[in-house]
């Protein structure tokens, strides 16, 4: 079985926790599929869907997503009518159109609809949200909304920021307890 790794809007996962987490997954017998999506101002939902359509993704895969990727996976599973086994969302937050940062209007397309969220809840076996108290992108209300909308079980890790490049997080050992 594989884990599909989906990075966020700013950098591939290897620039943060990716290298060590991938090794942990491989040590547990998982294969890794790691598409690279357009970043920052090159982001569009259509481009991200196009990248995912080029890889072989089957029903009941596992996914590890970071930040914007945590919303993308909801839309992707709905788009392809796929089921998922385990989804580990790292620093994923639910936001609405009024909360989109100025200058990043393409990410409005990543906001899951109620129909997509309903499909996601019904077609994923286990969803976890790993989050921290000092995230500079999302506040606790974004995490709470993500957990409520997706049915994710919260996994709190103290003082890890957004788990991305600027947070300098190079590993997330607690992921092993979710496998």
Buried (B, 14 or more C-beta within 10 A) or exposed (E): EBBBBBBBBBBBBBBBBBEBBBEBBEEEEBEBBBBEBBEEEEBBBEEBBEBBEEEEBEEEBBBBBBBBBBBBBBBBBBBEEBBBBBBBBBBBBBBEEEBBEEEBEBBEBBBBEEEBBEBBBEBBEBBBBBBBEEBEBBEEEBBBBBBEBBBBEEBEBEEBBBBBBBBEBEBBEBBEEBB
